Amino acid sequence: METFLIAIATMGGLGFIFAGALALADKKLSVEENPLISRVNEVLPGANCGGCGFAGCYDFATNVVEGKAKVTGCPVGGSECASSVATIMGVDSDGLERMIPRILCLGGYTEAAQKMAGYNGPLSCSAMDLVSGGDKMCFYGCLGGGDCVAACPFNAMIMTSNALPEVIEDLCTGCGMCAKACPRDIIEMHPISREVFVFCKSQDDPKTSKAICAAACIGCSICARKSDGGVVMNNNLAVINYELLEPEKIPFDKCPTNSIRKISIPVN
Amino acid sequence: MELVLVFLSAAIVNNFVLAYFLGICPFIGVSGKLSSAFSMGLASTFVMVIAATVTWLIYHMILVPFNLEFLQYVSFILVIASLVQFVEMFIKKVSQPLYRALGIFLPLITTNCAILGLALFSVLREYGFLESIFFGLGAGAGFILALVLIAGIREELDLAEVPAQFKGVPITLIAAGILAMAFMGFSGLISN
């Protein structure tokens, strides 16, 4: 019985001493952390995907609070997240729109059927791109290796049977990892309200691109002619200048390969 | 002379990590970068030395006189946990980046078997007060040595052409094994 009491007293005493010392240390060593950081961190998605360019959600929150990052800097959280961050930081979040990847190549197996060579290596775009530019005749088009599908942290990308990736927009958070993974920069991040795209990146001369891919922009410049700068020609490729673009001036049905298109945006 | 032997024995001959395989998790977990590995080693050494001192005092001044030896684990853990808590506060105050670099491995020092092992060995081998402190110092120095060695190797490995199958953890484990094998060369020089 005596041992019992002594044991309890000993452990109690030791615990008391250490607890006291730690309480003292906590007072002396407390870190003044801006409480905003954890509040911002709470409204972030917490996926730590790095899509914002910082080392994770917490790092992003720190940089937002320190004014080094924009409140709209999180591409994953979308406008909802941006507006909550903006509320915490006391600023406006107007002008943020959901970003979505657009795959600017329509040259799948059926359209770009002509092959330069057989490819038998690892099924990865970056590997295929290294080996003399993949198996397609086109050096600008989608390789179909699925690096973007593998890079997507949200399973929002699939590879179609035509060997072109497709975005499942309901799952997409707009983090932009697919665009970074694409060795040919075919995937671009665009605000979701943008409707007009040139679905081709080929800068081949008109004859070549016409011969090797049915969906290529052949550089005929029909779309550019009356667009008042909305579409400019750059190395045999129509490039859209979104600031000057007036969609009604573009004769979409005149495009011989239908590579400049107006897509329909689902209303939600 | 005795004290030097205790120190060298703990640091090199019976290195906690490479000969006794204690405290492996920070050895693999925080050895990616030389600077954070060294800081982790320093933090652990601090905890080891203070823990060796305080646990010796508690054991010989409180537990033995009252016949409470059965409380040694729980009281040692209490000491170690408090020390780690203190180190954590200290590092958070002094260096935020280091605090985040060490991450979960810092609180994990609490249950690092190298540190509880140190306290228990010192009881088992009936070390005196000074011997205990030197034992803690030696174990800490050995821990830093092991961490810095493997971190240096891993930094070199980052630049080396490692076969795809071995990249990352596998090659680290192999390197650790070879390192442990090299330390076998010291075995038997000093008993205990």
Interface residues (C-beta under 8 A of the other chain):
Chain A: T3 I6 A7 T10 M11 L14 G15 F18 A21 L22 A25 D26 L29 S30 V31
Chain B: I58 I62 L63 F66 N67 L68 F70 L71 V74 S75 L78 V79 S82 Q85 F86 M89 F90 K92 K93 Q96
